[in-house]
Amino acid sequence: MTTSSGSHRPEPATTADEREMLDGWLDYHRATLMWKCEGLNDEELRRTPLAPSELSLLGLVRHMAEVERYWFRQIMRGEEVPDLYVTDADRDGDFHLTAADTWAEAEGTWRAEVERAREAAAGHPLDARSDAASHHRGEVFSLRWVYTHMIEEYARHNGHADLLREHIDGATGE
């Protein structure tokens, strides 16, 4: 990862239609997060080297699994699925790790939620809207908004992942 190529990530098309462009950028950012975690062991992925922040790469992956689940399944599909790591008692449970939390579990959960998110979005126009009852504030969201928000969410957290990875082993990249 010491180069900035990231050549194994899917490059978004530069002349695609809107849906393909949004899918492309979201997949690019999903792959970027996985790239930032490559080659590290569970202990390294649990590290929180940016005190006082509790951010870790493992926590970011768990958080993004939670976010994928929330926006695509709970909001857009209206599914009543429980949170994965967050509880009423610990609203940041995705970031609070124990020795029992593993990369294998977090990555598997994240990949499953990404696949379910793709299924939730498939076949729906970008103007498709959520049910207001699916959001605690009663807001309605278009699928276009959810895509845009997810790209923003990954981009922001991939910046965090850059800093974490550099502090863990010195590896840098775009």
C-alpha positions in Angstrom: 0.0 0.0 0.0 3.0 2.3 0.0 2.1 3.4 -3.6 -0.8 5.6 -4.4 -2.1 3.4 -7.3 -4.8 1.4 -5.5 -5.0 -0.3 -8.9 -7.2 -3.2 -7.6 -10.0 -0.8 -6.8 -12.8 -0.4 -9.4 -12.3 3.0 -11.1 -15.6 4.8 -11.6 -16.5 5.4 -15.2 -15.9 9.0 -16.3 -18.8 9.2 -18.8 -21.5 6.9 -17.2 -25.1 7.7 -16.6 -26.1 8.9 -13.1 -26.9 5.5 -11.7 -23.7 3.9 -13.0 -21.7 6.8 -11.7 -23.2 6.6 -8.2 -22.8 2.8 -8.1 -19.2 3.2 -9.4 -18.2 5.8 -6.8 -19.8 3.9 -3.9 -18.0 0.7 -4.9 -14.8 2.6 -5.3 -15.0 3.9 -1.7 -16.1 0.5 -0.4 -13.0 -1.0 -2.0 -10.8 1.8 -0.6 -11.8 0.9 3.0 -11.0 -2.7 2.4 -7.7 -1.7 0.8 -6.8 0.3 4.0 -7.2 -2.8 6.0 -5.3 -5.3 3.8 -2.4 -7.2 5.3 -3.0 -6.2 8.9 -3.8 -8.6 11.7 -6.6 -8.4 14.3 -4.4 -6.6 16.8 -3.3 -4.0 14.3 -6.9 -3.5 13.0 -8.1 -2.9 16.6 -5.4 -0.2 17.3 -6.6 3.3 18.2 -3.4 5.2 17.5 -5.0 8.7 17.3 -5.7 9.4 21.0 -8.0 10.6 22.3 -10.0 9.2 19.4 -11.4 5.7 19.7 -11.2 5.2 15.9 -9.7 1.9 14.7 -9.8 0.3 11.2 -11.9 -2.6 12.6 -14.3 -0.1 14.2 -14.6 1.8 10.9 -15.5 -1.4 9.1 -18.1 -2.3 11.7 -19.5 1.2 11.6 -19.8 1.1 7.8 -21.6 -2.3 8.0 -24.0 -0.6 10.4 -24.4 2.4 8.1 -25.0 0.2 5.0 -27.7 -1.7 7.0 -29.4 1.5 8.3 -29.6 3.5 5.0 -30.4 0.8 2.5 -32.4 -1.7 4.6 -34.0 0.2 7.4 -34.6 3.5 5.7 -35.0 2.6 2.0 -36.6 -0.8 2.4 -38.3 -0.2 5.7 -37.0 -3.4 7.1 -37.2 -3.9 10.9 -33.7 -5.3 11.4 -31.8 -4.7 14.7 -28.6 -2.8 14.8 -25.5 -4.9 14.5 -23.2 -3.4 17.1 -25.0 -0.3 18.4 -27.2 -0.6 21.5 -29.3 1.9 23.4 -26.7 1.6 26.2 -23.8 2.1 23.8 -24.6 4.3 20.8 -21.0 3.9 19.6 -20.8 0.2 20.1 -19.5 -0.3 16.5 -16.3 1.5 17.7 -16.0 -0.2 21.1 -14.1 -3.3 20.5 -13.2 -6.3 22.7 -10.6 -9.0 22.3 -13.4 -11.2 21.0 -14.1 -9.0 18.0 -12.3 -10.2 14.9 -11.6 -9.1 11.4 -13.2 -12.2 10.0 -16.5 -11.4 11.7 -16.4 -7.7 10.9 -15.4 -8.2 7.2 -18.0 -10.9 6.7 -20.7 -8.8 8.3 -19.7 -5.8 6.2 -19.6 -7.8 3.0 -23.0 -9.3 3.7 -24.5 -5.8 4.4 -23.0 -4.4 1.2 -24.6 -7.2 -0.8 -27.9 -6.6 0.9 -27.6 -2.9 0.2 -27.0 -3.6 -3.5 -30.1 -5.8 -3.4 -32.2 -3.1 -1.7 -31.2 -0.6 -4.4 -31.5 -2.8 -7.4 -34.3 -2.2 -9.7 -35.4 1.0 -8.0 -35.2 4.4 -9.7 -33.0 7.1 -8.0 -36.2 9.0 -7.3 -37.6 6.2 -5.2 -38.4 7.5 -1.8 -38.3 6.0 1.7 -41.3 5.9 3.9 -41.3 8.7 6.4 -42.1 6.2 9.2 -38.7 4.5 8.5 -36.8 7.5 10.0 -36.9 8.6 13.6 -37.5 12.2 12.6 -40.1 11.4 10.0 -38.0 12.5 7.1 -38.3 11.1 3.5 -35.2 10.3 1.5 -34.7 9.6 -2.1 -32.4 6.7 -3.2 -30.3 9.3 -4.9 -29.8 11.1 -1.6 -28.9 7.8 0.1 -26.3 7.1 -2.5 -24.8 10.5 -2.2 -24.7 10.3 1.5 -23.1 6.9 1.5 -20.4 8.1 -0.9 -19.8 11.1 1.5 -19.8 8.8 4.5 -17.2 6.4 3.0 -15.0 9.3 1.7 -14.9 10.9 5.2 -14.1 7.6 6.9 -11.6 6.7 4.3 -9.7 9.8 5.3 -9.7 8.6 8.8 -8.6 5.2 7.6 -5.6 6.8 5.8 -4.4 8.4 9.0 -5.0 5.2 11.0 -3.1 3.1 8.6 -0.2 5.5 8.4 0.1 5.5 12.2 -0.2 1.7 12.4 2.5 0.7 9.9 3.6 3.8 7.9 1.7 2.7 4.8 0.3 5.5 2.7 -1.8 5.8 -0.4 -4.5 7.9 -1.9 
